[in-house]
Amino acid sequence: MNWDWSAVADFTPRFWDGLLVTLQVLVLGSLIAFTLGLVWAAGFRAGSRLVRWPVHVVTEFIRTTPLLVQLFFLFFVLPEWGVQFSALTTGTLAIGLHYSTYTAQVYRAGIDAVPAGQWEAATALSLPAHRTWLTVILPQALRRIAPALGNYVIAMLKDTPLLAGISVLEMLQQSRLESAETFQYTEPLTVVGVAFVLIAYPASLLVRTLERRLAH
């Protein structure tokens, strides 16, 4: 087996296109996961069981169902009910929704770790609920959970190749298309593998550094 640098050069334009899509899915999916996860976490603490019970059921169902199954359901089944999105939008929503159930548990643990005295102090000061959450509880909780949220960003990055199953042209799908046309599999797949390492490893180091800083 000989390494062919010309195959790498030929794949480069497709690689950059795939990298852009991968990063787009990662950023938007993370925003969905972090935002919706906070909504789920607030639902866990709702005073009414009519809110808490559906939130528990929905999040547990999503969390225990494989992401690939959810992708196929959103992409192939929902259109039969008149709900249809592009492959890229579907993939981004699926990843964000799936990981929101994990970030919800992280938020929940961080909120539960805030001392009860902080809640009591906010009540004693007659702070409205939104100020209690935004200025007292969440800033303290986020310090505790930021590293865990960072780890889920890395996990989302590693799951983006699943979107190839619904024809999203991320890095893996671009390498598969290139290989199908040129019958050269080693170079495109190796480039994609190295790209994932170059993105994920520095991100993991950043998460570890953040964890050490927040621990002091």
Summary of the structure (lengths in Angstrom):
residues: 216
radius of gyration: 20.9
end to end distance: 51.3
largest distance: 72.9
contacts: 661
relative contact order: 0.15
helix: 86%
strand: 0%
